[in-house]
Amino acid sequence: MLGMMLRASLPEHHLSPETKDLVRLGMGLMATMAALVLGLLIASAKGSYDTQTSGLTQLSADIVFLDRIMAHYGPETKGARDLLHRTVVRALDRVWPDPDSRPAQLEPTPESEGVYDKILQLSPQNEAQRVLQGQALTLSADLGQKRWLLFEQRGRSVPIPFLVLLVFWVAVIFLSFGLFAPPNATAIVTLLVCALSVSGGIFMILELDQSFEGLIQISSAPLRNALLHLGQ
């Protein structure tokens, strides 16, 4: 719309065919760069999203496996297994609050480290229990490391200067469109639809970059499925 308003105030010689060709060439170059940056940002955000999704799935599988190892150890691990169950319930409430009234909290709590301490306090009575205790300690330590990794990966993976530059390029491109577009309803609607499409791509980038918040967030299904198998 600004381009259409600007066109009305420009002298006629500024709208000559040679000027139009030059503007089209320049905007073609800028559109190519904008498309490359847009694709790069989408790929970066999607890669970060997939990495965290995969990390959560692996974390959920390790939780179930840890519970099964402690079950094979014997009834002495009941306290550790109960604590593991409470830790998972607490994590679900912190990361996916219901109702959604606060931001996701990915920071590991001291309670999550209590499982490792309880396993460490076990007194194996035979070689089989010693092996199971060692496996449980290793897996518990890995769980803590993966939980901290999810927390550290929560930050933005898309550089803000890239987004600012992309928005600037797209704004200039649409300004040039409006500069030479006929002032009728069809042209205006077409430009609005195109702008909405590009805005949708930028919105997708911002949503994927906040994996545990917003409309496109990582599902809690893997962790909830793991919770169903704990204590069996």
C-alpha positions in Angstrom: 0.0 0.0 0.0 2.9 2.4 0.7 4.3 1.6 -2.7 1.0 2.5 -4.3 0.9 5.8 -2.4 4.4 6.5 -3.4 3.7 5.9 -7.0 1.0 8.6 -7.0 3.6 11.2 -5.9 6.5 10.3 -8.2 7.1 12.2 -11.4 6.3 10.4 -14.6 9.9 10.0 -15.7 10.6 7.9 -12.6 8.2 5.4 -13.9 9.7 4.9 -17.3 10.1 1.4 -18.8 13.9 1.6 -18.2 13.4 2.4 -14.6 10.9 -0.4 -14.2 13.3 -2.9 -15.7 16.0 -1.8 -13.4 13.8 -2.1 -10.3 12.6 -5.5 -11.5 16.2 -6.7 -11.8 17.2 -5.4 -8.4 14.1 -6.9 -6.8 14.8 -10.2 -8.5 18.2 -10.3 -6.9 16.8 -9.3 -3.5 14.1 -11.9 -3.8 16.6 -14.6 -4.5 18.6 -13.7 -1.5 15.5 -13.5 0.6 14.4 -16.9 -0.6 17.8 -18.4 0.3 17.7 -16.9 3.8 14.1 -17.9 4.4 14.9 -21.5 3.4 18.0 -21.5 5.6 16.1 -20.2 8.6 13.3 -22.7 8.2 15.8 -25.6 7.9 17.7 -24.3 11.0 14.5 -24.0 13.1 13.2 -27.4 11.9 16.6 -29.1 12.6 16.5 -27.7 16.1 12.9 -28.8 16.6 13.7 -32.3 15.4 16.7 -32.6 17.6 14.8 -31.7 20.7 11.9 -34.0 19.7 14.4 -36.9 19.2 16.0 -36.1 22.5 12.7 -36.2 24.4 11.8 -39.6 22.8 15.2 -41.0 23.8 14.8 -39.6 27.3 11.4 -41.2 27.6 12.7 -44.6 26.5 15.6 -44.4 28.9 13.2 -43.7 31.8 11.2 -46.8 31.1 14.4 -48.8 30.7 15.8 -47.5 34.0 12.5 -48.5 35.8 12.8 -52.0 34.3 16.4 -52.4 35.5 15.4 -51.4 39.0 12.5 -53.8 38.9 14.9 -56.6 38.0 17.2 -55.6 40.9 14.5 -56.4 43.5 12.1 -54.8 45.9 14.9 -52.8 47.4 14.5 -50.3 44.6 10.8 -49.4 45.4 11.7 -46.1 46.9 13.8 -45.1 43.8 11.1 -46.3 41.4 8.5 -44.3 43.3 10.7 -41.2 43.2 11.3 -41.7 39.4 7.5 -41.8 38.9 7.0 -38.6 40.9 9.8 -36.9 39.0 8.2 -37.7 35.6 4.8 -36.5 36.8 6.5 -33.3 38.1 8.4 -32.8 34.8 5.1 -33.1 32.8 3.5 -30.5 34.9 6.5 -28.1 34.6 7.2 -28.5 30.9 3.5 -28.8 29.7 1.5 -26.9 32.4 -2.2 -27.5 32.4 -3.9 -25.1 32.1 -1.3 -23.3 30.0 -0.9 -20.4 32.4 2.9 -20.2 32.6 5.9 -20.8 30.3 7.5 -24.2 30.1 10.2 -24.8 32.8 12.9 -27.2 31.6 15.3 -26.7 34.4 16.0 -30.0 36.1 15.0 -30.0 39.8 17.0 -31.4 42.7 14.4 -34.1 43.0 15.4 -35.5 39.7 18.9 -36.1 41.0 17.5 -38.0 44.0 17.0 -41.1 41.9 20.7 -41.4 41.3 21.4 -41.0 45.0 18.9 -43.7 46.0 20.4 -46.1 43.4 23.9 -45.3 44.8 22.8 -46.2 48.3 21.7 -49.7 47.3 23.8 -52.6 48.8 24.0 -55.4 46.2 23.9 -58.9 47.6 25.2 -60.8 44.6 27.0 -60.3 41.3 23.7 -59.8 39.3 22.6 -57.0 41.6 26.0 -55.3 41.3 25.7 -55.4 37.5 22.2 -54.0 37.6 23.2 -51.3 40.0 26.0 -50.2 37.7 23.7 -50.2 34.7 21.1 -48.2 36.6 23.7 -45.6 37.8 25.0 -45.2 34.2 21.5 -44.8 32.8 20.5 -42.4 35.6 23.5 -40.2 34.9 22.7 -40.2 31.2 19.2 -39.1 32.0 20.4 -36.2 34.0 22.8 -35.2 31.2 20.0 -35.4 28.5 17.7 -33.3 30.7 20.3 -30.6 31.0 20.9 -30.8 27.3 17.2 -30.2 26.6 17.4 -27.2 28.9 20.5 -25.8 27.2 19.0 -26.3 23.7 15.9 -24.3 24.6 17.5 -21.0 23.5 16.9 -19.6 20.0 18.6 -21.3 17.2 17.7 -18.6 14.7 19.8 -15.5 14.8 17.7 -12.4 15.3 19.8 -10.3 12.7 18.9 -12.9 10.1 15.2 -12.4 10.8 15.5 -8.6 10.8 17.4 -8.6 7.5 14.8 -11.0 6.0 11.9 -8.8 7.0 13.6 -5.8 5.6 14.3 -7.5 2.3 10.7 -8.7 2.0 9.3 -5.3 2.9 11.4 -3.6 0.2 10.2 -6.3 -2.4 6.6 -5.7 -1.6 7.1 -2.0 -1.7 8.4 -2.4 -5.3 5.4 -4.5 -6.1 3.1 -1.8 -5.0 5.1 0.8 -6.8 4.2 -0.6 -10.2 0.9 -2.4 -9.4 -2.4 -1.0 -10.7 -4.5 0.5 -7.9 -7.4 -2.0 -8.1 -8.9 -4.5 -5.7 -7.5 -7.5 -7.5 -3.9 -6.3 -7.3 -4.3 -5.3 -3.6 -5.8 -8.7 -2.7 -3.1 -10.5 -4.6 -0.4 -8.6 -2.7 -2.1 -9.3 0.6 -2.3 -13.0 -0.1 1.4 -13.0 -1.1 2.3 -11.1 2.1 0.3 -13.5 4.2 2.2 -16.4 2.7 5.6 -15.0 3.4 4.4 -14.0 6.9 3.3 -17.6 7.4 6.8 -18.8 6.7 8.3 -16.4 9.2 5.7 -17.3 11.7 6.7 -21.0 11.2 10.3 -20.2 11.9 9.5 -18.4 15.1 7.1 -21.3 16.2 9.6 -24.0 15.5 12.3 -22.1 17.3 10.3 -22.2 20.5 9.9 -26.0 20.7 8.1 -26.2 24.1 5.8 -23.2 23.6 3.3 -21.8 21.1 1.1 -23.5 18.6 3.8 -25.9 17.2 5.3 -27.4 20.3 6.9 -30.8 21.0 4.3 -33.3 22.0 4.3 -34.7 25.6 3.1 -38.1 24.3 6.4 -39.9 24.6 6.8 -38.9 28.2 3.2 -39.7 29.0 3.5 -43.1 27.4 6.6 -43.7 29.5 4.7 -42.8 32.7 2.1 -45.4 31.9 4.8 -48.1 32.0 6.5 -47.1 35.2 6.0 -49.3 38.2 4.8 -52.3 36.2 
